[in-house]
């Protein structure tokens, strides 16, 4: 690792009273926790959240679900990835 990087990390560790190893392990753990938290949380726009919770509170009739699944339109079907 470049000397400047090492010195900066070592100075940060010293500033909080940790050894370099303690600082590196804690930093890696913090980063890992951030990554897992980002993967666990679903972020929705206000509009998407309203739609989602609206469907939970007032689910569509099964016949509406069937119609939505069997809906066909020439333009939409042409660009469908399914």
Buried (B, 14 or more C-beta within 10 A) or exposed (E): EEEEEEEEBEEEBEEEEBEEEEBEEEBEEEEEEEEEEEEEEEEEEEEEEEEEEEEEEEEEEEEEEEEEEEEEEEEEEEEEEE
